[in-house]
Amino acid sequence: MSAELLEAQGKLSKRGFLDLEVDPTLDLFEEIEKLKKEKNAIILAHYYQEGDIQDIADYTGDSLGLSQQAAETDADIIVFAGVHFMAETAKILSPSKKVLLPDLKAGCSLAESCPAPVFKKFKEKHPDHVVVSYINCTAALKTMTDIVCTSTNAVHIIESIPKDKPILFAPDRNLGAYLKKKTGRDMLLWNGACMVHEIFSHEKIVKLQQRHPNAKFIAHPECEAHILDMADYIGSTSGLLRYTIENEATEFIVATEAGILHQMEKKSPHKTFLPAPPNNTCACNDCPHMKLNTMEKLYLCMKYEQPEITLPEHIIKEAVKPIDRMLEISAKAGL
């Protein structure tokens, strides 16, 4: 390891990122592009990242698309602009590559709602169940899973399981309830949820609809059932984006993390996109974890190759199995 990297490692903040100052005169777009070429690095960014990070990324997508990219890339370094479980998934799929996350504190309320040791005891009480875990979970939980799913392929995953097999679905109770309704399968659900998708206000959305009577209301299936019941369309992040491109409507009220509006506005600049109002005082629906990543942290992360995501070999070996199964089913379904 170079002296520069050793020095950077010593300055890794307890808050989960490199605690270094960035020269404010630097053109971060230009510097990051240079680092990508020098280090043969690829930047994968989730749709919920800030707009500048999405624009500098080599690939922007939802959990399924990001997983597919992580599995296929020939880059030496994967820089994951997202949250911790996503970077873990990239490491599981590309164990020989260096995987970086701009801020280690970029966690996930949904993943944290299902601690692996507690879930292990729950699973032991239902040994006959096929375990399907939403990709928004820890690497440890994935080792206890038969098949992973994303919101894009969840219906296909559930329908791929023989009807005589009982299913245990974790960790999102809202996505699980939606899948039960969509597929007709009776599933045992873990009681977890995403903090962002549970704060939308039915009352405020109705008032917004009254002010924009021609707007289509679209929602992510992590939302609560009473919000989904209002929706003109329910879909994954990429599904919502595709719907806004293909639908003739020119106004959309969007119930998911507000970062996706950046892509919607880029793809359909002549249309209007309104974030669905949450039941809080700031009237915002940003994920605080996703927004921990910044352009400055991304630059430092690439320059010093820290913080790095590492996982024990036995975790990688076991966690890759349900992810590979998911990718296999998705490929057959043409997703």
Secondary structure, 3 states (H helix, E strand, C coil): CCHHHHHHHHCECCCCCECCCCCCCCCHHHHHHHHHHHHCEEEEEECCCCHHHHHHCCEEECHHHHHHHHHHCCCCEEEEECCHHHHHHHHHHCCCCEEECCCCCCCCHHHHCCCHHHHHHHHHCCCCCEEEEECCCCHHHHCCCCEEECCCCHHHHHHCCCCCCCEEEECEHHHHHHHHHHHCCCEEECCECCCCCCCECHHHHHHHHHHCCCCEEEECCCCCHHHHCCCCEECCHHHHHHHHHHCCCCEEEEECCCCHHHHHHHHCCCCEEEECCECCCCCCCCCCCHHHCCHHHHHHHHHHCCCECCCCHHHHHHHHHHHHHHHHHHHHCCC
